Amino acid sequence: MMNVGDKAPEILGSNEKGDEIRLSDYRGKKVVLYFYPKDMTSGCTAEACNLRDNYADLKKAGYEIIGVSIDNEKSHQKFIEKNTLPFTLIADTDKKLVEQFGVWGEKSMYGRKYMGTFRTTFILNEEGIVERIITPKEIKTKDHAAQIL
């Protein structure tokens, strides 16, 4: 589990285009690494669209946005296209990043247990150190940008 003060891994994974995303690509910028359960679901779409709608303000404040889910590149491409998302999405299909950050685990819905991603946002400073964590209970999908700012 990543905690405040921990250094994020250098290799974050591959994005929707299959390009490797490295933390050093963002050196000197604050990074909002937000983990979400699934493309095209209501809560995840609300969160992504809120970040999209406030993207200019987030950029002005020095933030780069990177979304992460275990969906594949093709799913991410559709999600980006459908919602006109201006930021990259990491396709963590091998679950390496969700496990490194400690956001993968047992969830429960309607009494059914299953493994999934806990909606969590990590704010990394200019050196890639975790500065702040917004936990699943704290995240407001429709107002997430304001929580970050």
C-alpha positions as CSV (number, residue, x, y, z in Angstrom):
1,M,0.0,0.0,0.0
2,M,1.3,3.5,-0.9
3,N,1.3,6.0,1.9
4,V,1.9,9.7,2.1
5,G,5.7,10.2,1.8
6,D,6.2,7.1,-0.4
7,K,7.8,7.4,-3.8
8,A,5.6,6.2,-6.7
9,P,7.1,3.6,-9.1
10,E,8.9,4.9,-12.2
11,I,7.0,2.8,-14.6
12,L,3.3,3.4,-14.3
13,G,2.2,1.1,-17.2
14,S,0.9,1.5,-20.7
15,N,-1.8,4.0,-21.8
16,E,-4.7,3.7,-24.2
17,K,-2.3,3.9,-27.2
18,G,0.1,1.2,-25.8
19,D,2.7,3.8,-24.9
20,E,4.7,3.2,-21.7
21,I,4.0,5.9,-19.1
22,R,6.9,6.8,-16.8
23,L,6.8,9.0,-13.8
24,S,9.9,10.9,-15.1
25,D,7.8,12.0,-18.1
26,Y,6.0,14.2,-15.5
27,R,9.0,15.4,-13.5
28,G,8.5,19.0,-12.3
29,K,4.7,18.6,-12.4
30,K,2.2,17.5,-9.8
31,V,0.4,14.3,-10.8
32,V,-3.2,13.3,-10.0
33,L,-3.1,9.5,-10.3
34,Y,-6.7,8.5,-9.9
35,F,-7.8,4.8,-9.8
36,Y,-11.3,3.9,-10.8
37,P,-13.2,0.6,-11.1
38,K,-14.5,0.5,-14.7
39,D,-14.8,2.4,-18.0
40,M,-18.4,3.4,-19.0
41,T,-20.0,2.9,-15.5
42,S,-22.0,5.8,-14.1
43,G,-19.7,6.7,-11.2
44,C,-16.5,6.4,-13.2
45,T,-18.0,8.4,-16.1
46,A,-19.2,11.2,-13.6
47,E,-15.7,11.3,-12.1
48,A,-13.9,11.4,-15.5
49,C,-16.2,14.1,-16.8
50,N,-15.8,16.2,-13.7
51,L,-12.0,16.1,-14.2
52,R,-12.5,16.9,-17.9
53,D,-14.8,19.8,-17.2
54,N,-12.2,21.3,-14.7
55,Y,-9.1,20.2,-16.7
56,A,-8.0,23.8,-17.5
57,D,-8.2,24.8,-13.8
58,L,-6.3,21.7,-12.8
59,K,-3.6,22.3,-15.4
60,K,-3.4,26.0,-14.3
61,A,-2.8,24.7,-10.8
62,G,0.1,22.6,-12.1
63,Y,-1.6,19.2,-12.1
64,E,-1.3,16.4,-14.7
65,I,-4.2,13.9,-14.7
66,I,-3.7,10.2,-15.2
67,G,-6.6,7.7,-14.8
68,V,-6.0,4.1,-14.0
69,S,-8.2,1.0,-14.3
70,I,-7.8,-2.6,-15.2
71,D,-9.7,-2.1,-18.5
72,N,-7.8,-2.8,-21.7
73,E,-6.5,-0.2,-24.2
74,K,-9.5,-0.7,-26.5
75,S,-12.0,0.0,-23.7
76,H,-10.0,3.1,-22.7
77,Q,-10.0,4.4,-26.3
78,K,-13.8,4.1,-26.4
79,F,-14.1,5.7,-23.0
80,I,-11.9,8.7,-24.0
81,E,-13.6,9.1,-27.3
82,K,-17.2,8.9,-25.9
83,N,-16.5,11.4,-23.1
84,T,-13.9,13.6,-24.9
85,L,-11.3,13.1,-22.1
86,P,-8.2,15.3,-22.5
87,F,-6.0,13.1,-20.3
88,T,-4.4,9.7,-20.6
89,L,-5.7,6.4,-19.1
90,I,-3.4,3.6,-18.0
91,A,-4.6,0.1,-18.9
92,D,-3.5,-1.9,-15.9
93,T,-4.7,-5.2,-17.2
94,D,-2.0,-7.2,-15.3
95,K,-3.2,-5.4,-12.1
96,K,0.4,-4.5,-11.2
97,L,-0.2,-0.8,-10.5
98,V,-3.5,-1.3,-8.5
99,E,-1.6,-3.9,-6.3
100,Q,1.5,-1.7,-5.9
101,F,-0.8,1.2,-4.7
102,G,-2.9,-1.1,-2.5
103,V,-6.2,-0.3,-4.2
104,W,-7.1,-3.8,-5.4
105,G,-9.1,-6.0,-3.0
106,E,-12.3,-7.7,-2.1
107,K,-15.4,-5.6,-2.6
108,S,-19.1,-6.4,-1.9
109,M,-22.2,-5.4,-3.8
110,Y,-25.7,-6.7,-3.0
111,G,-24.1,-9.4,-0.8
112,R,-21.9,-10.7,-3.6
113,K,-18.2,-10.6,-3.0
114,Y,-15.8,-10.0,-5.8
115,M,-12.3,-8.5,-6.4
116,G,-12.1,-5.0,-7.7
117,T,-10.4,-1.6,-7.7
118,F,-11.1,0.8,-4.8
119,R,-11.8,4.3,-6.2
120,T,-8.8,6.2,-4.8
121,T,-6.8,9.3,-5.8
122,F,-3.1,9.8,-5.1
123,I,-1.6,13.3,-5.5
124,L,2.1,13.1,-6.3
125,N,4.4,16.1,-5.9
126,E,6.9,17.3,-8.5
127,E,9.4,14.6,-7.3
128,G,6.8,11.7,-7.5
129,I,6.3,11.5,-3.8
130,V,2.8,10.8,-2.5
131,E,1.6,14.1,-1.0
132,R,-2.0,13.3,-0.4
133,I,-4.5,10.4,-0.7
134,I,-8.2,10.8,-1.3
135,T,-9.8,7.6,0.0
136,P,-12.8,5.8,-1.5
137,K,-15.1,7.1,1.3
138,E,-14.0,10.7,0.7
139,I,-14.2,10.8,-3.1
140,K,-17.2,12.7,-4.6
141,T,-17.3,11.6,-8.2
142,K,-19.3,14.7,-9.4
143,D,-17.1,17.1,-7.5
144,H,-13.7,15.4,-7.6
145,A,-11.7,18.3,-9.2
146,A,-12.7,20.6,-6.4
147,Q,-11.5,18.1,-3.9
148,I,-8.1,18.0,-5.6
149,L,-7.9,21.8,-5.9
